[in-house]
Amino acid sequence: MPTDDALPTQTRRPLTEPERAVIERLLGSPFPGSDELLTQLRHTAVDGGCDCGCVTINLCVDRSRATPAPVISAAPVSADISDGDIYAGVVLLVDGGFLSCLEVYSIGEPVRNLPPAHAIRPHPVR
């Protein structure tokens, strides 16, 4: 998963507002390292995603401007999403203390739209 600032910048793009809102929502539930990860978000860009068509994105942190988070898990926070018809979830992944991926998964069809941030109920690892 790309997280290194040494990657070519032409594939990078800024986070969209919905992507940023979902990540902020996940990080809004305190857990070890959540404050540092939230600070990293200011220096985070999107560097590709999943080939299946889902909304999973790889995250790339400018490590020269951020410090690693002391997380206790590579998946420090997740959330279940269900609208009655589908079951899906989101997981924020961390590599070496840096944001690395916003994984959006489902049972069945790929999730093609991020859920609204207010619909996410974070489950942090403590």
TAMOCOR-V67397 format. One record per helix or strand. SS is the DSSP state (H for helix, E for strand). FROM is the first residue (numbers start at 1). TO is the last residue. If there is no record, write none. Layout:
ss=SS from=FROM to=TO
ss=SS from=FROM to=TO
This chain:
ss=H from=9 to=11
ss=E from=13 to=13
ss=H from=17 to=27
ss=H from=34 to=43
ss=E from=44 to=49
ss=E from=57 to=61
ss=E from=77 to=82
ss=E from=87 to=95
ss=E from=98 to=106
ss=H from=117 to=119
ss=E from=121 to=124
